[in-house]
Amino acid sequence: MRVAIGDISLYFDVDGCGSVPDGPAMAERPTVIALHGGPGADHTTFKPVLDGVTAYAQVVYLDQRGSGRSDRSGPEFWTWDRWADDVIAFCDALDIAEPVLLGTSAGGWVALTAAIRHSGRLGGVVLDSVMPGELDERLAIMERLGGAEAREIARRYWDGEPTDEIREAYPRVCLPLYSQRPGGDPDGPDRMRRITWNPDVLEHFRQVLFGSFDPWPRLGRVGCPTMILAGEHDPVATASAARRLAGALPAARLHVVPDAGHGIFREDPERACALLRDFLAGIEWTRTRG
């Protein structure tokens, strides 16, 4: 399905009911907006991981501006603030009250930015593998996981070196180190092939957006309930950075998973979905119908 918001049309998919029969009444369920990473990937990275969440919530999968099946717009609109405002405009267009934003990796940057700019509009925020660690820390973890070659390729990639050699080497050498699942992610190869990529957004992120993301001075504006998930062996969004983020937010729950890498909903889906269920259960829901 698609919905127009301002200058673009966004693609989305819905799984689960927003209200269910409860005796003589209808019981409202929370709505979770799944925000993919990449940037430049799409919502399919959450499928089938979030299938079980429909037992207690409605899940709305959104392809963000420039990504997946949504309109591409242009690089001048590929910004954290614009993506965050798009999410709120999307919820306004569909009359989704008090959504919980679930963002993984760069999708978590969008969710966190939305919480900074529109905290009163949200029911809560779930940040999965979000906050990047300091460069030396990330490089040290990359070297521990993949040796000196992985460290050097990561350094050149994160420095924005625009060569075809580095663009090819990083996904081949470094991306497999993101996961700590024994034997790897069995659905990983198929999941990657299912994605409708916009590589231009990913390159824009690498060259421009990565260095411009600095939420620290504004974290005090986040007033909605927040849950942070991090993998102890994540070479990008490090566990120590997640601890710093949790300490800086007014109301945050932190869960560091000791045997996981990047993306807890991918690394340990059962644990992540159970934590999401408990988080949603702890939020007092108020719904209004226009």
C-alpha positions as CSV (number, residue, x, y, z in Angstrom):
1,M,0.0,0.0,0.0
2,R,1.0,3.6,-0.5
3,V,0.1,6.9,1.1
4,A,0.9,10.4,0.0
5,I,2.5,12.8,2.5
6,G,3.5,16.2,1.2
7,D,5.8,15.9,-1.8
8,I,6.1,12.1,-1.9
9,S,4.3,8.7,-1.6
10,L,5.5,6.2,0.9
11,Y,5.1,2.4,0.7
12,F,3.9,0.5,3.7
13,D,2.6,-2.9,4.7
14,V,0.5,-3.9,7.7
15,D,0.4,-7.1,9.7
16,G,-1.9,-7.8,12.7
17,C,-5.0,-6.2,14.1
18,G,-5.2,-2.8,15.7
19,S,-8.2,-3.9,17.7
20,V,-9.4,-7.3,18.7
21,P,-12.6,-8.7,20.2
22,D,-12.6,-8.7,24.0
23,G,-16.0,-10.0,25.2
24,P,-18.6,-7.4,24.5
25,A,-16.0,-4.7,23.5
26,M,-13.0,-4.2,21.2
27,A,-9.6,-4.0,22.8
28,E,-7.0,-1.6,21.3
29,R,-3.5,-2.9,20.6
30,P,-0.4,-0.8,20.3
31,T,0.9,-0.1,16.8
32,V,4.6,-0.7,16.1
33,I,6.2,1.2,13.2
34,A,9.2,-0.8,11.9
35,L,12.0,1.5,10.6
36,H,14.6,-0.3,8.6
37,G,18.3,0.4,8.5
38,G,20.7,0.8,5.6
39,P,20.0,3.5,4.9
40,G,18.7,2.6,1.4
41,A,17.4,-0.8,2.3
42,D,13.7,-1.6,2.9
43,H,11.1,-3.0,5.4
44,T,11.7,-6.6,4.2
45,T,14.7,-6.9,6.6
46,F,12.1,-7.2,9.4
47,K,10.3,-10.2,7.8
48,P,9.6,-12.8,9.0
49,V,11.3,-11.7,12.3
50,L,8.4,-9.7,13.5
51,D,5.7,-12.2,12.6
52,G,5.1,-13.2,16.2
53,V,4.7,-9.7,17.4
54,T,1.2,-9.6,15.9
55,A,0.0,-11.7,18.9
56,Y,0.1,-8.5,21.0
57,A,0.5,-5.6,18.6
58,Q,-0.1,-4.3,15.1
59,V,3.0,-4.0,13.0
60,V,3.3,-1.4,10.3
61,Y,6.3,-1.8,8.0
62,L,7.5,1.4,6.3
63,D,9.9,2.0,3.5
64,Q,11.4,5.4,4.2
65,R,11.8,8.2,1.7
66,G,14.4,7.2,-0.9
67,S,14.4,3.6,0.0
68,G,12.6,0.4,-1.1
69,R,9.3,0.9,-2.9
70,S,8.8,4.5,-1.6
71,D,9.4,7.6,-3.8
72,R,13.1,8.4,-4.0
73,S,12.9,12.2,-3.7
74,G,16.4,13.6,-3.8
75,P,19.6,13.8,-1.7
76,E,18.7,17.2,-0.3
77,F,15.8,15.5,1.5
78,W,17.7,12.5,2.7
79,T,18.3,13.9,6.2
80,W,17.6,12.6,9.7
81,D,15.2,15.4,10.4
82,R,13.3,14.9,7.2
83,W,13.0,11.1,7.6
84,A,11.8,11.6,11.2
85,D,9.2,14.2,10.2
86,D,8.1,11.8,7.4
87,V,7.3,9.2,10.0
88,I,5.1,11.6,12.0
89,A,3.4,12.8,8.8
90,F,2.8,9.1,7.9
91,C,1.2,8.4,11.3
92,D,-0.9,11.5,11.0
93,A,-2.1,10.5,7.5
94,L,-3.2,7.1,8.8
95,D,-4.5,8.4,12.1
96,I,-2.1,6.2,14.1
97,A,-2.2,7.5,17.7
98,E,0.8,7.0,20.0
99,P,2.8,4.7,17.8
100,V,5.9,2.9,19.1
101,L,8.8,3.3,16.7
102,L,11.1,0.3,16.4
103,G,14.3,1.3,14.6
104,T,17.2,-1.0,13.8
105,S,20.7,0.4,13.0
106,A,20.2,3.6,11.0
107,G,16.4,3.2,11.3
108,G,17.1,3.7,15.0
109,W,18.7,7.0,14.2
110,V,15.4,8.0,12.5
111,A,13.4,6.8,15.5
112,L,15.6,8.6,18.0
113,T,15.4,11.8,15.9
114,A,11.6,11.5,15.9
115,A,11.6,11.1,19.6
116,I,13.7,14.3,20.0
117,R,11.5,16.3,17.7
118,H,8.1,14.8,18.4
119,S,8.3,13.0,21.8
120,G,4.8,13.9,22.8
121,R,3.4,12.3,19.7
122,L,4.9,8.8,20.4
123,G,3.9,6.0,22.7
124,G,7.5,4.8,22.9
125,V,10.7,4.1,21.1
126,V,12.8,0.9,20.6
127,L,16.4,1.5,19.6
128,D,18.1,-1.7,18.3
129,S,21.8,-1.5,17.7
130,V,21.8,2.3,17.2
131,M,24.5,4.4,18.7
132,P,27.9,4.1,16.9
133,G,31.0,3.8,19.2
134,E,34.1,5.9,19.0
135,L,36.2,5.1,15.9
136,D,39.1,3.5,17.8
137,E,36.6,1.3,19.7
138,R,34.9,0.1,16.6
139,L,38.1,-0.6,14.8
140,A,39.4,-2.6,17.8
141,I,36.3,-4.8,17.8
142,M,36.5,-5.2,14.1
143,E,40.1,-6.4,14.4
144,R,39.2,-8.7,17.3
145,L,36.5,-10.3,15.2
146,G,38.3,-10.3,11.8
147,G,41.9,-9.5,12.1
148,A,44.1,-6.7,10.7
149,E,42.6,-6.9,7.3
150,A,39.1,-6.3,8.5
151,R,40.3,-3.4,10.6
152,E,42.0,-1.7,7.7
153,I,39.1,-2.1,5.3
154,A,36.7,-0.8,7.9
155,R,38.9,2.2,8.6
156,R,39.1,3.1,4.9
157,Y,35.3,2.5,4.4
158,W,34.4,4.6,7.5
159,D,36.7,7.3,6.4
160,G,34.6,7.6,3.2
161,E,37.2,6.4,0.8
162,P,35.2,6.4,-2.5
163,T,37.0,3.5,-4.3
164,D,35.3,0.5,-5.9
165,E,37.9,-1.7,-4.1
166,I,36.6,-0.6,-0.7
167,R,33.0,-0.7,-1.7
168,E,33.5,-4.3,-2.7
169,A,35.7,-5.3,0.2
170,Y,33.6,-4.0,3.1
171,P,30.5,-6.2,2.5
172,R,32.7,-9.2,1.7
173,V,35.1,-9.0,4.7
174,C,33.4,-6.8,7.3
175,L,29.7,-7.3,7.0
176,P,29.8,-11.0,8.0
177,L,31.5,-9.9,11.3
178,Y,28.3,-8.1,12.3
179,S,26.7,-11.4,13.2
180,Q,27.6,-13.7,16.1
181,R,24.9,-16.3,15.3
182,P,26.4,-19.8,15.3
183,G,26.7,-20.9,11.7
184,G,25.5,-17.5,10.6
185,D,22.0,-16.3,9.9
186,P,20.2,-19.1,8.0
187,D,17.9,-16.6,6.3
188,G,20.6,-14.0,5.7
189,P,21.5,-14.6,2.1
190,D,17.8,-14.7,1.0
191,R,17.0,-11.7,3.2
192,M,19.7,-9.7,1.4
193,R,18.4,-10.7,-2.0
194,R,14.9,-9.7,-1.1
195,I,15.9,-6.1,-0.3
196,T,15.0,-3.4,-2.9
197,W,18.1,-1.3,-2.4
198,N,18.8,2.3,-3.3
199,P,22.6,2.4,-3.2
200,D,22.6,6.2,-3.7
201,V,21.1,6.6,-0.2
202,L,23.7,4.3,1.3
203,E,26.5,6.2,-0.3
204,H,25.0,9.5,0.8
205,F,24.9,8.1,4.3
206,R,28.5,7.0,4.1
207,Q,29.8,10.3,2.7
208,V,27.6,12.9,4.4
209,L,25.1,11.7,7.0
210,F,27.2,9.4,9.2
211,G,29.3,12.3,10.4
212,S,26.4,14.7,10.8
213,F,24.5,12.6,13.3
214,D,24.9,14.1,16.8
215,P,21.9,13.7,19.0
216,W,23.7,14.1,22.3
217,P,22.9,17.7,23.0
218,R,19.2,17.1,22.4
219,L,18.6,13.8,24.3
220,G,16.9,15.6,27.2
221,R,14.0,16.3,24.9
222,V,13.1,12.6,24.7
223,G,10.2,12.1,27.2
224,C,8.6,8.9,25.9
225,P,9.5,5.5,27.2
226,T,12.6,4.1,25.5
227,M,14.2,0.7,25.2
228,I,17.7,0.2,24.0
229,L,19.0,-3.1,22.7
230,A,22.7,-3.8,22.0
231,G,25.0,-6.7,21.2
232,E,28.1,-7.1,23.3
233,H,30.1,-8.0,20.1
234,D,28.6,-5.4,17.8
235,P,31.5,-3.8,15.9
236,V,29.5,-0.7,14.8
237,A,26.9,0.2,17.4
238,T,29.0,-0.8,20.4
239,A,27.7,-1.9,23.7
240,S,29.6,0.8,25.5
241,A,28.0,3.5,23.3
242,A,24.6,2.0,24.1
243,R,25.4,2.3,27.8
244,R,26.3,5.9,27.4
245,L,23.1,6.5,25.5
246,A,21.0,4.9,28.2
247,G,22.7,7.0,30.8
248,A,21.9,10.2,28.8
249,L,18.2,9.5,28.2
250,P,15.6,10.5,30.9
251,A,13.7,7.2,30.8
252,A,15.5,4.3,29.1
253,R,15.7,0.6,29.6
254,L,18.9,-1.0,28.4
255,H,19.4,-4.7,27.4
256,V,22.9,-5.7,26.4
257,V,22.8,-9.2,24.9
258,P,26.1,-10.9,25.7
259,D,26.3,-13.4,22.7
260,A,25.0,-11.0,20.0
261,G,26.4,-8.7,17.3
262,H,24.6,-6.1,15.3
263,G,20.8,-6.1,15.1
264,I,19.3,-7.9,18.1
265,F,16.0,-8.6,16.2
266,R,18.1,-10.5,13.6
267,E,20.6,-12.0,16.0
268,D,18.2,-13.3,18.6
269,P,14.6,-12.8,17.4
270,E,12.9,-14.7,20.2
271,R,14.7,-12.7,22.9
272,A,14.2,-9.4,21.1
273,C,10.5,-10.0,20.5
274,A,10.0,-11.1,24.2
275,L,11.7,-7.9,25.3
276,L,9.4,-5.9,23.0
277,R,6.3,-7.6,24.4
278,D,7.3,-6.7,27.9
279,F,8.1,-3.2,26.9
280,L,4.7,-2.7,25.3
281,A,3.0,-4.2,28.2
282,G,4.5,-1.6,30.5
283,I,3.2,1.3,28.5
284,E,-0.2,2.8,29.5
285,W,-2.1,3.1,26.3
286,T,-4.6,5.8,25.6
287,R,-6.4,5.7,22.3
288,T,-8.8,8.2,20.7
289,R,-10.9,7.7,17.6
290,G,-11.8,10.7,15.4
